[in-house]
Amino acid sequence: MPQIVTTPGAYNIDGSLKSQAFSFLEKLAQDDSNPSLHIEPIMNSADPRVRTGRVNIQFRAVLFKVQGSGQEAHYVFTGIWPHDDAIERAKKVKLKVNPVNGIAEVIEATMPAEARDAADAAAPKVADPDKVPVLVMWGYTLDDLVEGIGIDRHVAHRAMAAVTEDELIDIAGMAVEWQGLALIDLMSGEAIDTVREKYSITVHEPVEEAAAEEHVSDDDLLEAMKHPAARAQFSFIEGEDDLRRVIEEGDFAAWRTFLHPEQRRYVESDYNGPFRLSGGAGTGKTVVLVHRATALQAKDPSAAILLTTFTKTLAESLRSDVKSLEPQTRFAAKPGDRGIHVNGIDAVVHAVISSAVPETRAIAIERVLGPRSGDISNVTDSTRAWSEVIENNPVDLDATLRTSTFLQAEYATVVLPQRITDRDGYFKARRPGRGTALNRSKRAAVWSLVEAYRFWTGIDGSLDFPEKAAVAAAILEQTGPIFDHILVDEGQDLTPSHWQFLRAAARAGKNDLFLAEDAHQRIYGQHVVLGRVGIGIVGRSRRLTLNYRTTAENLRYAVETLTGETFLDAEGEQEESNHYRSARRGPAPRLVATSSLEDELDQAAVVVRAWLDDDKAPETIGILVRDKRQMARVVSALGERGVDVRAVDHKAAGAGAPSVMTMHRAKGMEFSCVLLFGISDDELPARYLLKGLSDTDRGELLQRERSLLYVSATRARDELVVLWAGEPSDMLPRS
Ligand SMILES: Nc1ncnc2c1ncn2[C@@H]1O[C@H](COP(=O)(O)OP(=O)(O)OP(=O)(O)O)[C@@H](O)[C@H]1O
C-alpha cells in the first residue's frame, strides 16, 4: 500500500475541508490507482515527480510521487489549494536533496538558480547601511551559511543582510524548515560546528546544483527524507489513526509529528546514567519527555517507567499527552508495575510508603526522624506547624531566623537530606548554599525548634512532604529500586528528599534518570545541586534554546523580567537566559496602567471581551493572578461586567469560558492570549511573604516571585496583556 508522508502544509487545511482531505489521503494510502483520486502529473512542472489529486470539485492536493525501488510508492503531501492555485503551485515546487548536506527539502523554484544568484549579487547587501547585520555582527560569512551548513544561497544572502532579529525571524519563517531553525540558532551566535552537530550535518564536496539534481534517484530522496534534520519537514504516517490526528488536530499535533532534530536526539539516545535537559519556557522539554517515555516503552515493553513532575495537575496533563501521542500506551496503575506510571511525585512517594510492610516502614522512619512511634498517615501543614512551634518555644535566635520560611528551608535542605536525628549530628552538618552562617549556639537553638517540630507532628501523626519523600527513599534503600527508567519534568522545583527518593527508585544504569528543568522557573522551594544528593550528571547535560510556544516579542519581554538576577542550575552553574529564541512573530505585549482596582477590573473586562469578540476560543484565553483572593475577585467582577470567566483550581481547565487561575497553577500550561492581572507594586512581590525575613531568605523569595512572573508571561502563545493599578511592579521590565 502506498506510504503517505506529510509536511507541515498538512496543518493549513481549512476546517471545512478536513474530512474530505482525510478521506482523500485515506483512499490514496489504500490504492493510488483509484480513479476517483485523479492523481495526475502536471505539464511543464519544475519537478517531474509532482502530482495533483482531486479532493473535491474545487480543491486539489499537491503531492510528490516517489516510487523508489520498493514495491509501493511514497506520496509526499504538501497541502490543498483551490484548483487553479494548486496547478500554479504544482508547477513551481520541487522535492530535492540539498547538494551540500544531503537533507531532503521541498522548495519553490521561482527562477533558475543562476538568475537568482545574479539577482542576489546585484541586490544591496544591507537594507540599512548604517546598521551592522545581525549575522555579520556574530562574524559569519555567506560561505559559512552556504557551504558550511547548506543554507540555500538566496536565503543566505537575505539572512546576511538582516539588521534586526525580527527581520531574520521573518526570513527564517519563509525558509525550508531545518534552514529556518538553523538561522534562528545562528541568530543567537551558535558556532557553525555546533549547528552542524545539532542537525547531524555532514558537508559534501560542493556540487553544481543542476548536476546534483540529475543524479538524485528516488531511493536517494527517500533516504534524504529520513535524515534527522529532514524529519522536521517530513513525517512518515503510520496508519489511519496517525493520519486522522495530523489532519484533524492541525498545528496542535505538530509536537507529535515534527520534532526538532535536537529534540529527536534526546528522545532516542541512550545515556549511561542520569541525563539533564535544561531549556527556557516553551522549548519543548515536556514534549521530549513524553516522546522519550513512549520510545523507552517501545524499546522494552516490559520496562517499569515513571513519568513524574511536581504537581498532580501537571502530571494529569503529562498523562493525557502520552495518551494522545501513543494511544496504545500501557499505563501502570501502581509504581513499579510494568508500563508507564504517570503521577505527581508526592503521590508516588505516598504509594511507596503505603505499600511498605510495617517493619520496613518503621526502620525507614527511624533512619530519617529518629525514634518515633505512631501514625504517619496525615500530611503536616508545615508553614502552620513551624509558626506554632516558633510561637510556643521561645529560643535565643535572631528574629529573622525564627521564621517558618527559614526553618522550613533549613529542615528540607540540610536536616532531612543528611538524615540528621540528633543535636550532635546537626552541629556537624554541612550547610552548602544556605547563605546565613550559624554558629554553635544558633545551631543549638535551631535544633531545639526542629525537635519541637518533630514532637508536635509526631503527636499529630503527620509528616510533611519532604519528610515523606525521605522516608520513602529510606524504604526503597531497604527493598531495592522499582523503576527501570524515571523521567522528571519541572525538576527545578523538587526538594533534595525528592531527588534522594528518585535515585533510590531507579535501577542504576543505562537510561535510569532523565530530568528536564529550567532554573528560571523555580517557583517552589530551594535550589538543589544534584551532585550533593547522589545524582551524578557530569558530562550528560544539554540545553534546548528554541522556544516553540511564545512569539519573539513576548519571549523578549518575559526574558527581560529575569534581568539582574543570578539563577543556578541543578549542577550549581549559572543559568543564562540570553540564548532563548523564538521563530514566531506577533504583536508586542500591551502594558496597561490603571488608576484603581475598579479601573483595572473594567480594563480586564474590555480586554477579554475584545478577544472573545475577535472569535478567540474562550478556552484559549487565560487570566493569571497572584493568589486565590484575587482569583475570586476577578471572577465575580468580570461576571458583573458581563464577561463570564471560570475559576480554575485543582481541576483541569474546561472548555467554554476563559480561565482565571493563580500564576502557580498556570505552570506548564499555555494559552493563545494571556492577561496578567494585578501586576502592581503592592501585589508582586507578595509583600506579606517578605515580612521579617533574613536577607538570604528575602533574596530567595524575591527570586521565586520574579520566576513566577517569567512563568506567567511565557504562558502566552500569541498575545500578552499586563495590567496593574497604581504603581507597576518593580519586577516588570523598565523599557
Ligand atoms: N517540535 C515541535 N513542533 C511543534 N511544536 C512544538 C514542538 N516542540 C514543542 N512544541 C510546542 O511548544 C509548546 C511548548 O512545549 P513544552 O510544553 O514541551 O515546552 P516546555 O519546555 O516543557 O515548556 P515550560 O517549561 O514552559 O513548561 C507546546 O505547545 C508544544 O506543543
Ligand as a Chemical Component Dictionary entry (heavy atoms), coordinates in Angstrom:
data_LIG
# 
_chem_comp.id                   LIG 
_chem_comp.type                 NON-POLYMER 
_chem_comp.pdbx_formal_charge   0 
_chem_comp.three_letter_code    LIG 
# 
loop_
_chem_comp_atom.comp_id 
_chem_comp_atom.atom_id 
_chem_comp_atom.alt_atom_id 
_chem_comp_atom.type_symbol 
_chem_comp_atom.charge 
_chem_comp_atom.model_Cartn_x 
_chem_comp_atom.model_Cartn_y 
_chem_comp_atom.model_Cartn_z 
_chem_comp_atom.pdbx_ordinal 
LIG N1  N1  N 0 8.859 20.080 17.626 1  
LIG C1  C1  C 0 7.802 20.803 17.893 2  
LIG N2  N2  N 0 6.968 21.180 16.903 3  
LIG C2  C2  C 0 5.894 21.946 17.153 4  
LIG N3  N3  N 0 5.534 22.375 18.371 5  
LIG C3  C3  C 0 6.320 22.018 19.395 6  
LIG C4  C4  C 0 7.493 21.238 19.219 7  
LIG N4  N4  N 0 8.063 21.081 20.429 8  
LIG C5  C5  C 0 7.303 21.736 21.316 9  
LIG N5  N5  N 0 6.247 22.283 20.694 10 
LIG C6  C6  C 0 5.158 23.067 21.317 11 
LIG O1  O1  O 0 5.738 24.091 22.086 12 
LIG C7  C7  C 0 4.968 24.320 23.262 13 
LIG C8  C8  C 0 5.890 24.205 24.457 14 
LIG O2  O2  O 0 6.341 22.866 24.584 15 
LIG P1  P1  P 0 6.588 22.205 26.011 16 
LIG O3  O3  O 0 5.410 22.428 26.879 17 
LIG O4  O4  O 0 7.084 20.840 25.802 18 
LIG O5  O5  O 0 7.776 23.144 26.495 19 
LIG P2  P2  P 0 8.460 23.205 27.919 20 
LIG O6  O6  O 0 9.889 23.473 27.651 21 
LIG O7  O7  O 0 8.114 21.994 28.716 22 
LIG O8  O8  O 0 7.767 24.487 28.497 23 
LIG P3  P3  P 0 7.584 25.012 30.006 24 
LIG O9  O9  O 0 8.916 24.883 30.680 25 
LIG O10 O10 O 0 7.179 26.435 29.821 26 
LIG O11 O11 O 0 6.512 24.193 30.641 27 
LIG C9  C9  C 0 3.849 23.288 23.247 28 
LIG O12 O12 O 0 2.702 23.892 22.689 29 
LIG C10 C10 C 0 4.357 22.225 22.315 30 
LIG O13 O13 O 0 3.315 21.532 21.693 31 
# 
loop_
_chem_comp_bond.comp_id 
_chem_comp_bond.atom_id_1 
_chem_comp_bond.atom_id_2 
_chem_comp_bond.value_order 
_chem_comp_bond.pdbx_ordinal 
LIG N1  C1  SING 1  
LIG C1  N2  SING 2  
LIG C1  C4  DOUB 3  
LIG N2  C2  DOUB 4  
LIG C2  N3  SING 5  
LIG N3  C3  DOUB 6  
LIG C3  C4  SING 7  
LIG C3  N5  SING 8  
LIG C4  N4  SING 9  
LIG N4  C5  DOUB 10 
LIG C5  N5  SING 11 
LIG N5  C6  SING 12 
LIG C6  O1  SING 13 
LIG C6  C10 SING 14 
LIG O1  C7  SING 15 
LIG C7  C8  SING 16 
LIG C7  C9  SING 17 
LIG C8  O2  SING 18 
LIG O2  P1  SING 19 
LIG P1  O3  DOUB 20 
LIG P1  O4  SING 21 
LIG P1  O5  SING 22 
LIG O5  P2  SING 23 
LIG P2  O6  DOUB 24 
LIG P2  O7  SING 25 
LIG P2  O8  SING 26 
LIG O8  P3  SING 27 
LIG P3  O9  DOUB 28 
LIG P3  O10 SING 29 
LIG P3  O11 SING 30 
LIG C9  O12 SING 31 
LIG C9  C10 SING 32 
LIG C10 O13 SING 33 
# 
